[in-house]
């Protein structure tokens, strides 16, 4: 299945332990997945990666909690990124979603808790989308 990077709380702020926001990254292209995970970890996030929507859905259905879903739209398997987000929202109704696509963005109505970025993207675009969702990498 996917790679899991565990990050321990990195300190205290105002007497509370700081924790990292946890991202579920579903991306079938290995190089993009690994580079994005590395960049997001360096920016202060905890990242769990999967290569398919099916793997990501299994984690969600297994009860693993995430603060945001970052998914490619077109992936192999039974569950593409749009279906993954739809099913994830049945489990976690307030889960923010960032979609990535190398094709023209499909005609989807995005809510305030969703963003769509075009591939190839730079990490700054992803970080801006996360910040717009109120998920800066430092603490929660």
RATA-V407828 format. One record per backbone hydrogen bond with DSSP energy under -0.5 kcal/mol. NH is the residue of the N-H (numbers start at 1). CO is the residue of the C=O. E is the energy in kcal/mol with one decimal. If there is no record, write none. Layout:
[[NH/CO/E] [NH/CO/E]]
This chain:
[[5/47/-1.3] [6/4/-0.6] [10/18/-0.7] [13/16/-2.8] [16/13/-1.9] [18/11/-2.8] [23/21/-0.5] [23/46/-3.2] [24/68/-2.4] [25/23/-0.7] [25/48/-3.0] [26/24/-0.6] [26/70/-2.4] [27/25/-0.6] [27/50/-2.3] [30/28/-0.8] [33/29/-2.9] [34/30/-2.9] [35/31/-2.4] [36/32/-2.7] [37/33/-2.4] [38/34/-2.3] [39/35/-2.7] [40/36/-2.7] [41/37/-2.5] [42/38/-2.3] [43/39/-1.3] [44/41/-1.4] [45/40/-2.3] [46/21/-2.8] [47/45/-0.5] [48/23/-2.7] [49/3/-2.5] [50/25/-2.4] [53/76/-0.6] [53/79/-0.6] [56/52/-1.8] [57/53/-2.7] [58/54/-2.0] [59/55/-1.8] [60/56/-2.1] [61/57/-3.2] [62/58/-1.5] [63/60/-1.5] [64/59/-2.0] [67/22/-2.8] [68/22/-1.3] [69/96/-2.5] [70/24/-3.0] [70/68/-0.5] [71/69/-0.6] [71/98/-2.6] [72/26/-2.6] [73/100/-2.3] [75/73/-0.7] [80/78/-0.6] [81/73/-2.6] [82/73/-0.5] [84/80/-2.6] [85/81/-2.3] [86/82/-2.1] [87/83/-2.7] [88/84/-2.9] [89/85/-2.2] [90/86/-0.8] [90/87/-0.5] [91/87/-1.0] [91/88/-0.6] [92/88/-3.2] [95/92/-2.3] [96/67/-0.8] [97/113/-2.5] [98/69/-2.9] [99/97/-0.5] [99/115/-3.2] [100/71/-2.3] [101/117/-1.7] [108/106/-1.8] [110/108/-0.7] [114/111/-1.6] [115/97/-1.9] [117/99/-2.9] [119/101/-3.7] [125/122/-1.5] [126/122/-1.1] [127/123/-2.8] [128/124/-2.2] [129/125/-2.0] [130/126/-2.6] [131/127/-2.5] [132/128/-2.4] [133/129/-1.2] [134/131/-1.7] [135/130/-2.9]]
